[in-house]
Each structure stands twice: as C-alpha cells, then as structure tokens.
C-alpha cells in the first residue's frame, strides 16, 4: 500500500462516500435478483448458461464494477480537463449511430457488434453532464447572462436534437432534466415557467378546444396577477368581461361556424385578449410586468395551434398512440394499452408481501412484455409486493438524495453541478419508468437505473455515479488548479 512523505498510509477508497457505494451495490444486487426471476427460461440447459439474460447481465455487472474501479483510480482532474472532449466524442457517436446504427423498435440508436449491442445515448448523458458542469463552473459564467445561458442550452439541446432524429425521443427527453440543475444554480423563474407552461399546453391541447384554452389562460394570468399585485375588484371586472366576450364568441361559433372557429376569428380573439391584457398593465404603468405577462400569454396561444403539427411530425406512430392512450382519448387494450394494463395487473396481484421469488404468474407466463428491461418494476411489485417495491424505491431515492448531499457539500462548482446533473438524470429515470409501469406516465421506453437488464445502461449509470463519488473524494485544490 502506498505511503505519503509522513508515512501515512493512503487507501484506494480514502474519501470515498461509502454510503453511496453501498446503496449502489444493493440496487445492482436487487436488479440481478429481479432479472433472474423475470428472465429464467427452463428450456435452456444449465442455470449458468450464457444464453440466459441474467448471466449476460452478470458479465455486464463485472464490467461495470471494473469501470467503477478505474474511475476511482483516475485523477479527478481528468474529468474536468477532458469534459469537452468527451462531449465532442459523444456527438460523433450519436451522428455515427444515426448513419450506421441498427434500428431496434423503431429507433436507430444501437451499434451491434456480434451478439453485443451498445446504445451510445446512455454514455452521451455522462458527456453532457460533464460539459454542462465544465461550462457552468467557469469563473466568467453567469446564469443570469443571456449569452451564457444560451450556450448551456445549446450544449443540452444539440444532443437532444440528434437523439430525436434517431426516433429515440424518450431517451432524449431525459436531457430536459438538466432544467432542475439550472434552477438550482439560480435560473430565473420566469424562464422556468414558460417551459413548464409549454409542456402543460402540449398535453391540454389534446383535451380541450383552443377557445377553452384561451379562456383558461386569461383566467390564470388574471388571477395570478391579482394575487401578486392586488386590486382584486379591477381584476374581477376584467375577468368577467373577458369571460362574457368568450362566451358570446363561442355562441357565435355554434350558430354561424358549426361550432368551429375559423383561423381568422381565432386570431382576432387572441389579439383582442392580448390588447386587453396590455391595457390593464398600461393603466397600472407597470411596463416591465406588462411585457412579461403579454409575452407568456401570446406565446402560449401561438403554441397551441402548433401542438398538432409537433405531434404529427416529430413523434412516431407508436409514441402518438401511447400519449393518446395515456390521456384516455383512445382505448386499445390489445395494442398501446396492453403493456400498461398487464403491468398494473402484475403489480396489483403482488399484494402487500408479494408472491415470492420466481412465483409471479404474470411474469412467469409472459403476460408482461419487456418484463426484464423497461418493465422490470413489475417483477419487483408482483414477487415482492408493496414492501419490496417500497424497499427498491427507498434505495433509489436514498441514492439520489445522497448524491444531492454530496453536491451540496462541494466547494468547487464543477463537482457540485455534476453531482446535481447525476441526481437529476437518475430522478427523471425513476419517475418516468415507475410512473409508466403504474399508468401515471406515458410509456417512453427508458430503463430503471441499476435494475433493468442492459449492459449499456448499467455501465453508463455506474460511470455516471462513480465520477460524482470520485470528485467528492478529491481535495478541492485538485480541481481548482485547472481553472
């Protein structure tokens, strides 16, 4: 074992957060047990045959542990030094897989080397997190400076755009989780609100008519403004007038346009409402607030008609079906709804304590598709019940919270921002994966960290987490010397 000048022994794991490592190992072990149960095939001779999925996963676990060891051995300064190079390499891989990759389930996002498949997008998440942390940790960076914020947005959105071109929208949306990191670092709330509003409007545009959304937006902006500024009486009069006007226009549309407003009339409604909002603010002489609210309002109404175009041109047919099924607009029990329905049946049948290891009937008799990959949580729910599911979720949440704690105790911005990037990615994966298995999120096809079968995801998540652990174990001056 190496020694320092004062003969103090140095351990390989000195400074390593043992709690985070233990949580990681427990999750990998839980994943291995679940994959064994979900994928065991008694028609394959030999329990330890490499034809079993769980034996392939065991090989990937060994590779992941080897990668973790290498990460702990490397000088932490390398992650800061080569962050941009890793990002550039990730972009090259995304373009290469788009041109030469293999198409799987409609997404051209895989390299295939014999029996081994590698999904570059999983490693691009790491590279993007490093690049974002490197850029935002520069002394000259200010998140409140428009130019700096646009550069960070470009770093995040460029790989997302390429991933969308691969028809792997679910994996690309994961990069949107960096919004939480930006907010943690001081992003203005007026930038976050429009992003959330766009997502909400995209969903509501399928459930309500543009006229109803117009009235809803007027109500929301009026009431929120009254709550912040006061003068409830004036706002109530304004709201009543706009509501009455909207009701009269709706009645006119029923009588003269067969219930559907023309594009010209819709534009008139939007402009009239916008002028009304401007007038209210002009009377108060609050010009800056006027432009903020007006921009949000008009931007929202411009986005609503374009939602259908985005829905039809960017999303794939199976993705459109999943969203419409999730919203209850269409019902397809034997198609788009099948996976989720069977998933909920499997989890519900597990009861409180579950049916026991390899005793799940829904899993054993292949009623749940992708039971060892994207829907691995069904195996946990059916065989280990509510208690087992809560233990797994507890371990995942504990790891995420531990990484956030690691980030908070960092004095060096690069380590802090990177730790929060890792936490955001893991949190997004857990929320969406578990949410889609119980029917509260559309099916996106993203894995459950450390539990789902797949070498690319396991190795990538391992690297992602252990870089944060390695940065935490390093003295502050090691990274500061590079800046």
C-alpha positions, 0 to 999 in steps of 0.5 A: 500500500502506498505511503505519503512523505509522513508515512501515512498510509493512503487507501484506494477508497480514502474519501470515498462516500461509502454510503453511496457505494453501498446503496449502489451495490444493493440496487445492482444486487436487487436488479440481478435478483429481479432479472433472474426471476423475470428472465429464467427460461427452463428450456435452456440447459444449465442455470449458468448458461450464457444464453440466459439474460441474467448471466449476460447481465452478470458479465455486464455487472463485472464490467461495470464494477471494473469501470467503477474501479478505474474511475476511482483510480483516475485523477479527478482532474481528468474529468474536468480537463477532458469534459469537452472532449468527451462531449465532442466524442459523444456527438460523433457517436450519436451522428455515427449511430444515426448513419450506421446504427441498427434500428431496434423498435423503431429507433436507430440508436444501437451499434451491434457488434456480434451478439453485443449491442451498445446504445451510445445515448446512455454514455452521451448523458455522462458527456453532457453532464460533464460539459454542462458542469465544465461550462457552468463552473467557469469563473466568467459564467453567469446564469443570469447572462443571456449569452451564457445561458444560451450556450448551456442550452445549446450544449443540452439541446444539440444532443437532444436534437440528434437523439430525436432524429434517431426516433429515440425521443424518450431517451432524449427527453431525459436531457430536459432534466438538466432544467432542475440543475439550472434552477438550482444554480439560480435560473430565473423563474420566469424562464422556468415557467414558460417551459413548464407552461409549454409542456402543460399546453402540449398535453391540454391541447389534446383535451380541450378546444383552443377557445377553452384554452384561451379562456383558461389562460386569461383566467390564470394570468388574471388571477395570478396577477391579482394575487401578486399585485392586488386590486382584486375588484379591477381584476374581477371586472376584467375577468368577467368581461373577458369571460362574457366576450368568450362566451358570446364568441363561442355562441357565435361559433355554434350558430354561424361556424358549426361550432368551429372557429375559423383561423381568422376569428381565432386570431382576432380573439387572441389579439383582442385578449392580448390588447386587453391584457396590455391595457390593464398593465398600461393603466397600472404603468407597470411596463416591465410586468406588462411585457412579461405577462403579454409575452407568456400569454401570446406565446402560449396561444401561438403554441397551441395551434402548433401542438398538432403539427409537433405531434404529427411530425416529430413523434412516431406512430407508436409514441402518438398512440401511447400519449393518446392512450395515456390521456384516455382519448383512445382505448386499445387494450390489445395494442398501446394499452396492453403493456400498461394494463398487464403491468398494473395487473402484475403489480396489483396481484403482488399484494402487500408481501408479494408472491415470492421469488420466481412465483409471479404468474404474470411474469412467469407466463409472459403476460408482461412484455419487456418484463426484464428491461423497461418493465422490470418494476413489475417483477419487483411489485408482483414477487415482492409486493408493496414492501419490496417495491417500497424497499427498491424505491427507498434505495433509489431515492436514498441514492439520489438524495445522497448524491444531492448531499454530496453536491451540496457539500462541494466547494468547487462548482464543477463537482457540485453541478455534476453531482446535481446533473447525476441526481437529476438524470437518475430522478427523471429515470425513476419517475418516468419508468415507475410512473409508466409501469403504474399508468401515471406516465406515458410509456417512453421506453427508458430503463430503471437505473441499476435494475433493468437488464442492459449492459449499456445502461448499467455501465453508463449509470455506474460511470455516471455515479462513480465520477460524482463519488470520485470528485467528492473524494478529491481535495478541492485544490485538485480541481481548482488548479485547472481553472 
